[in-house]
Amino acid sequence: MKNSDIVFNDIVIEAKRAAQEAVDDAGITPSPYNCGFAWINISGRGNFAKFTKEHGLSNKGYPKGHTIWYSQVYNSVSQDMDIHKVACDAFAKVLKEHGIKCSVGQRLD
């Protein structure tokens, strides 16, 4: 494993931990009527994008870049979009703190 892979792995671990803590702290009661998705968009270029693709963390985004879906961010038994969004926001915040440009999206199913 390259040094950059080790650093990126540490960032992802930190981000996943932050996502799980954010969901736990939010105390959102899942709603059966708020079924949806959330995701993080990152650039399709650069070492971090390459790392996420090689490690199965991201998929090709549309119309461009890479997408990290909520299911890669934290463990959830709920389909509640608000819970997914809270987790993705926390994950993205950690990425941004490490200089990785990203944005979060969501939609109802």
Legacy VTK file of the C-alpha trace (Angstrom):
# vtk DataFile Version 3.0
C-alpha trace
ASCII
DATASET POLYDATA
POINTS 109 float
0.000 0.000 0.000
1.345 3.419 -0.984
1.745 6.178 1.607
-1.051 8.178 -0.029
-3.339 5.125 0.236
-2.620 4.901 3.959
-3.448 8.585 4.420
-6.646 8.280 2.358
-7.659 5.161 4.274
-7.215 7.047 7.562
-9.354 9.915 6.224
-12.117 7.507 5.188
-12.054 5.788 8.589
-12.298 9.181 10.321
-15.137 10.243 7.998
-17.087 7.005 8.555
-16.718 7.404 12.304
-17.982 10.995 12.077
-20.949 9.857 9.953
-21.980 7.184 12.452
-21.610 9.583 15.384
-23.687 12.225 13.580
-26.503 9.736 12.985
-26.373 8.536 16.591
-26.395 12.131 17.906
-29.190 13.293 15.572
-31.751 11.026 17.212
-33.931 10.977 14.109
-36.882 8.618 14.290
-37.066 6.851 10.913
-40.175 7.609 8.896
-41.646 5.100 6.443
-42.730 8.076 4.290
-39.295 9.678 3.925
-37.654 6.927 1.878
-34.741 8.201 -0.157
-31.035 8.456 -0.838
-28.056 10.660 -0.095
-24.579 10.725 -1.598
-21.297 12.594 -1.770
-19.918 13.829 -5.093
-16.167 14.149 -5.555
-14.027 15.065 -8.522
-13.285 12.212 -10.890
-9.653 13.256 -11.087
-6.861 13.017 -8.583
-5.398 10.532 -6.165
-8.361 10.457 -3.775
-10.797 9.668 -6.595
-8.476 6.909 -7.790
-8.261 5.529 -4.245
-12.048 5.473 -3.765
-12.594 3.772 -7.111
-9.882 1.140 -6.527
-11.284 0.322 -3.074
-14.929 0.092 -4.121
-15.961 3.218 -2.240
-17.163 5.235 -5.242
-18.847 4.795 -8.604
-18.841 6.926 -11.725
-20.938 9.997 -11.028
-23.365 11.595 -13.432
-22.857 13.812 -15.256
-19.239 13.766 -14.029
-16.947 12.891 -11.159
-17.419 10.063 -8.677
-20.260 9.308 -6.272
-19.931 7.836 -2.791
-23.355 6.464 -1.827
-24.686 6.555 1.734
-24.392 2.760 1.939
-20.596 3.181 1.747
-20.619 5.886 4.413
-22.229 4.148 7.405
-24.301 1.136 8.437
-28.027 1.748 8.367
-31.105 -0.388 8.635
-33.324 2.562 7.725
-34.299 3.997 4.353
-35.006 7.417 5.868
-33.456 10.097 3.655
-32.868 12.503 6.557
-30.678 9.930 8.310
-28.698 9.312 5.122
-28.231 13.068 4.626
-26.955 13.599 8.172
-24.383 10.834 7.667
-23.262 12.130 4.268
-22.970 15.701 5.579
-20.690 14.540 8.398
-18.613 12.396 6.020
-18.249 15.309 3.582
-17.258 17.675 6.397
-14.279 15.459 7.242
-13.275 15.243 3.578
-13.398 19.046 3.304
-11.286 19.413 6.457
-8.629 17.383 4.643
-8.817 19.561 1.524
-10.959 17.208 -0.567
-13.598 19.147 -2.506
-17.015 17.515 -2.412
-20.729 18.149 -2.257
-23.706 16.266 -0.838
-26.934 15.451 -2.656
-30.197 13.782 -1.705
-33.497 12.754 -3.242
-36.694 11.003 -2.275
-37.309 7.587 -3.726
LINES 1 110
109 0 1 2 3 4 5 6 7 8 9 10 11 12 13 14 15 16 17 18 19 20 21 22 23 24 25 26 27 28 29 30 31 32 33 34 35 36 37 38 39 40 41 42 43 44 45 46 47 48 49 50 51 52 53 54 55 56 57 58 59 60 61 62 63 64 65 66 67 68 69 70 71 72 73 74 75 76 77 78 79 80 81 82 83 84 85 86 87 88 89 90 91 92 93 94 95 96 97 98 99 100 101 102 103 104 105 106 107 108
